[in-house]
């Protein structure tokens, strides 16, 4: 149980992957804004932007381009794109793209540049938050390693663990280990944080 459960309780969370995706969204939005300044329409700009799309969201952008190539309406394709990203930050980006698709104005590039900057600032903030959350996880990891090493040492040397050889000692040891695992689970739950609620529904409107 320890071999299976401890890595789950003590390894890093998915926050690093989330941060990489947010950074990719900011970079892609900035790249898309740069393409739009060349005077192409939004659909063409999205297709061109696929060449420089960061790896973290390349699959989602590829699906968006494929839908546009299949003659999907731009708003339906963008809404499905938001469903693929499945993230509140992605919804904010897609909402600006949908608004630009409706208005077809020349100011979309500057709006997207602003979205990219705000996303980058949000990434920096969340990176700082994740660094603070990582501290108690690192502390719990080292305490667990030291405690496991101490128990292994006492198990093969001396008479320190002899009281736990009795049935009542085994019961007490099980209770202590259960409490420790419960505390690790609570620590992991608190350090995970909560995902921000989505702004768009999945699928075409």
Order of alpha helices (4+ residues) and beta strands (2+ residues): alpha-alpha-alpha-alpha-alpha-alpha-alpha-alpha
